[in-house]
Amino acid sequence: MVGHDKLKHIGHRQYLRDAVLISMLVCGVMHADVVLIRLIFTGILVAAGYILKPVAADPWISAAVGAIVAICIILFELRIRRATLKTLIGAAVGSILGILGAYLIGSLISSQESVGPLGPHVKTFITLSLTFFMAYVGLMVGAAKGDYLELSALGGIFSDKVARRDLKVLDTSVIIDGRIADVAETGFLTGTLIIPQFILRELQQVADSPDSSKRQRGRRGLDMLNRLQNNSSLDIQIVETDFPSVREVDLKLIELGKQLDAVIVTNDFNLNKVSQLRGVNVLNINELANALKPVVLPGEAMRVFILKEGKEYNQGVAYLDDGTMVVVDNARRLIGKNADIAVTSVLQTTAGKMIFGRLWEEAENGGHNEIHRTNGTTRRARDPRSAPGPVRITDTEAITET
């Protein structure tokens, strides 16, 4: 059994649930405050228009204009909140530079009396037009070029990226599998590894099972947990959050992943699909292993052990160390022996990958000038007239890894 003194505890049983409720309550209060502020802002502009009457003698027309201005400002605020921080900084800097340039150019025009007498209304119109033009151009250009700003040079003060915790919830299957410990030791697994209490409970039940095979798998899972805990570069945490209304362990994992906004680490195909349908991200160890398989291309050579007869006439079937099926033509007579083959094609299906090939002797006599080995070296075909080109088959030779 894994003692609680060996793993880190966080909170009590209702900690995460209370945290979620508190965050929802805070979000609701903040939304209500924003709505209240907008109503107060609109009321101030309507009252100012009614009292000051800036548009017409009728105060209600001025109040309506104030309400329209307030609505336009709120819509602009809602739109600008979607912009990134880089865009806002670029737009602000561009508009300020545009207004500054317009002021300097307007001052220069006003100081030049030789251009002819200009009335005050004309000067005012030119100044306003130039100010709006320069401010608009500076705003648009600054917003467009804001993405080129490097905010990291400011030490992260103006960073617009929300810090997100890197949490990974471990499934029972991936703990028992054991490859998660190897991946973690290589440094490819980062963040905090979450082990729910109900997963520990299930793992302990498997370890105490009367079935010897299940008991061995459970003890292997406990050993893997100890191995992960002994890795000082990992942050292992136990959460006691449970979902009494949910009976299935897989569904509990999905609910926990939703609450913590975490990634589920598993090698269970069904859990993988259900989690994706429920909107929870999944890291599948089997998919990682498949992605790291060496690529076998047509024309490469490999040595396989012909294990059994194939479905088609005179075929032999072999298997690689990872379970990939290799179908070899005219290899029925070599069942129980090692043989060198040349890959002719590779078929990728939903169930896995299948490799088709033929005996090396047939590949050489078939006119192949050069066949690549799987280790990257090459082997040129021999002239069948100068050498018989037998297939190298031995009864006692061990199977070598491809």
N, C-alpha and C positions, 0 to 999 in steps of 0.2 A: 504494500500500500504506500501511496505517496503521502508523506506527512505534510501538514500545512506549514510546519516550520521550514520546509525546504522551498516553498513557493510563496510568492508575494500575494498578499490579500489586498483587495481594494473595497472599502466600504462595507456595508451590511447588505442584507438581502434586498432591501427596498431602495438602495441608494440610487441606482441607475433609473429606476422607475420614477422616483421623486425628482431626480434631476431633469428628466424629460418633461414632467408636468410643470416644474418651475420654469423651464425654458419656454414652454408654450404659453404660460401665464404672462411671462415677461414680454414675449412678442405681442400678445394681445393688448397689454397695457401700452406698449410703445406705439402700436398702430392707432389706438384711441387717442393718445396724446398728439400724434401727427394730424389726425383729423380735426381735433380741437384747435390746434394752432392755425390750420388753414381756414377754419371758420372765423376765428378771431381776425385774421389778416383780411379776409373778405369783408367782414363787418366794418373794420377801420376804414378801408377804401370807400365803401358805400357811404359811411357817415361823413367822411371828408368831402365826397362829391356833393352830398346833400347840403352840407353847411357852406362850403366854399363856393359852390356853383361855378366851376371853372369853364363849363361848356356853354350853358345857356342860362337864361333867367329862371327857367323852371327848375327847381331843385331836384325833382324826381328824374328828369332827363340826365342831370349830372350824376345822380346816384346810380342810374342804370349804366352810365358809361364807366363809373368806378367799379361796378360789379363785373362788367365785361373785361376790364383791365385786370381785375383780380383773377378771373377765370383763365385768362390768357397766361398770366404769370404762373399759376398752378400747373397748367398743362405743360408749360416750358420746364418747370421744375420736375415733373414726372418724367419727361423725356430725357432731361439731362442726367437724371440719376442712373440711367442705363449705360451711360458712356463710361469708358475706362478712365482711370486716373491719368494715364499718359495723354489721352485726348483732351481732358479738362485742362491740364497744365499747358499743353501746347496751344489750346484756344485762348487761354488767359494771357499767356505771354505774347501771342500774336496780336490780340486785340489791344493790349497795352502799348506795344510798339507801334501799332497802326495809329492809335490816338496821339501818341507822342509825335510821330511823323507828321500827322495832319496839323497839329498845333504849331510845329516849327514852320511848315510850309505856309500856313495861314498868317503867321506873324511876318514872314518874309513878304507875302503879297501885300499885307496891310501897310508895311513900311515903305513900299515902292509907290511914291506919288507920281513918278514919271509915266506910269502906264495909263494915266488918264484919270479924270475925276470919277470916282465910283460913289454911288449913293450908299447910305448906311444899310438900306434893305438889301442891295446887291451884295455888299460885303458880308452881311450876315448869312445870306443864302449860300454864297460860295464857301464860307467857313463851315456851315452845317453840312453841306453836301460833301465837302472834302473830308470832314471828320467821320461821317457815316461811311463814306467809301473806304477810307483807310482802315477804320475799325472793322468793317465787314470783311475786307480782303485779309487783314491780319488774323481775324477769327477763323475764317475758313482754311487758310493756309496753315495756320498753327495747329488746328484740329486734325488736318490731313497728315501733317508731318509729325504729329505727337508720338506716333508709334516708334519713331527713330530715337526717342529719348531713352537713355540708359539710367533708370532709377536706382539701380544697384550701386551706382557711383556715389549716391548720396547716403550710403550706409544703411539702406533699408528703411529710412525715415518715411519716405513717401511710397512704400510698397503697397500695391493694391491687391496683392494676393492674400487671401484668407488662409491663415495657418490651419492645416488639416492634419489631424493625428493619423498616423499610419498604423492601423489596427488590423490584425489578422486573427480570425477565430479558427482554431484547429478542430477538425472532425476526428471521431474515433478511428475511422478507417485509415486516415493519413498518419495518425500516431502509431498505430499497429504496423503499418507498412514500413516505417523506419527510414525511408529515403528523405523525409523532411529533415532529419538530423544531419544527413550528409549535405543537403543543400544549405542548411543554416551554417554549417562549419566552413563552407566555401565563401561565405560572405554575401551570397546572392539574396538572402532572406533578411530584410531589414524591418524595423519598426517593432511594435509591441505584439507579442504572441499571447492571445487570450485563450485561456482554457476554462470553459464553463464548468460549474460544479456538476451539472447533469451529465456532462461528458466523462468527468472523473468517476461519477457513480456508475455509469454504464461500463467503463473500462474495468472497474473493480469487480463488477458482476461477471464480466467475461473471464477475468483472472481467477475467480472463485468457482467457475463452472465445473460440474462433474465430468464434462467431456474433456479428455486430455488435450485434444487439438485446440479447442477454444481456450482452455486454461493456459496453454503455451503461448497462444497469440496474445492473450491478455497480459501475461507477464512480460512478453516482449514489448508491448505498448508502455508498460510501466518503466521498463528499462530505458526506452526511448525518451520518456519524460525526464528521467534522471539525467540522461545524457544532454538533453536540451538545457536543463537547469544548470548543469556544470559549465555550460558555455557562457563565459563572462560577458561576451559581446551581445548577448540576447537579453531582452526584457520580457520575462515570463510573469504573467499575472493571472490569478484565478478570480473569476467573477461568480458571485453566488446568485445572480439573477436567474430566476426560474419563471416558467409560464405554466401554472397549474392547470389552466384550461386547455392547454395543448398537450396531447399525449405523445405524439411522435417526436423522437429526438431530432430528426431532420427538420421538422417544422419549427422546433424550438431554436435550432441554429439559425434558421432564416429570420425568425423574429428578432433574435439577438443581433444579427447582422444589420437589420434595419434600425434598431435602436441605437447602436453604436456607430452606424455608418462605416461598418468594417467589411473586410473581405473574408470570405470563407475559404479555407484551404482544405481540400479534400481530394480523394481519388475515386469517389463514388459517382458513377455516370448519372444515375437518376437524380441525386442531390444536385449535381451540376446543372442539369436541365431545369429542375424545379426552381432553383435559386435564380437562374437567369430570367425565368418567366415572372418571378416575384420582384424583379428589379434589384437583386443583390449580386454584387460582383463575386466571382469565384476564381480561385487559382487551383487548377487541376494538375496534380503531380504527374498523372499519366500523359496529359497533353505536353507537359514539359519534357518528359522522357521521349515522346514521339518526335518532338521538335529537335531533339539532340541526337537522333539516330543518324548514323552515317549514311550519306546519300549513295545509293547504288545506281549506276548508270549502265545502259546497254553497252556491251563490249568489254566490260570489266570481268576479271577472272576471280573466282573464289573456290575454296575447298569446302565441301559439305559432306555430311554423312547421310547416305541414302537410307532412310528409316523404314519406309513402307511403300506399297504399290499405290500409284495414282489412279484416278477415276478413268482416265483415257487409256487406250491400249499402249502397253509397253512404257508407261510413264513411271518415274520414281519420285518420291516426295521426301524432302529434307526440311529441317527447321533450323533457323539461326538461333543464337543464344537468347535473343529477345522475343522469340516465338514467331517470327516471320516465316511464312510457308514458302518453300522453294520447290517448284515443279520442274523436273528435269526430263526431257524427252529421251526415249531409248535407254532408260536407266533401270529398268525393272530387274535386269540380271545382276545389278550391282547392289541389291538390297543387303544391308548389313555391312557395307564397305564405304571407305572414303573415296571421293572422286573429285577431280578438278573439272569445273564447269565454266562456261562462258555465258554471261547474262545476255539474254536476247531482248527481254522487255520487262517492264515493271508496271504492275497494275495497282492503283490506289483505289480502295473501296471504302465504304463507310465502316466495314468491319475491320479494316486494317489494310496492310500492304502485302501483295503477293509478287514473288519474283519468278520469272520463267527463264529457263536456260537450257543449254544442251551441252553434251560432253565436250571436253576440251579437244579431243581428237577430231570430232566431227567439225568443230569450229575451225580448226587449223586446216583440215582438208577441204573445208568449204570455201577457201580463198580469202580468208581474213588476213590482211597484211600485218595488222598490229592489233593486239588486244590489251587493254589496260587492266592492270591489277588494281585491287581495292586500296592498296597502300600508296598509290600514286606512281609506282614504277611501271614500266612497260615490258612486254614480252612479245617479240616478233615471231610470226609463224614460221615454222620450218618447212622446207621443201619436202613434200611427201615422197619424192623419188629418192632423196638422199637419206632419209631416216623414216623408219616405220611409224614414228609418232604414236607410241602406245599411250594409253591412259594410265597415269600413275595411280595404281590402286594397291593398297596394302591392307592386310587383315589386321595387323597389330598396330598400325600407326594411329596416334591419338588425334582426336579432332582438334583442329586449330581454330583460333578465333578469327573471324573475318574482320 
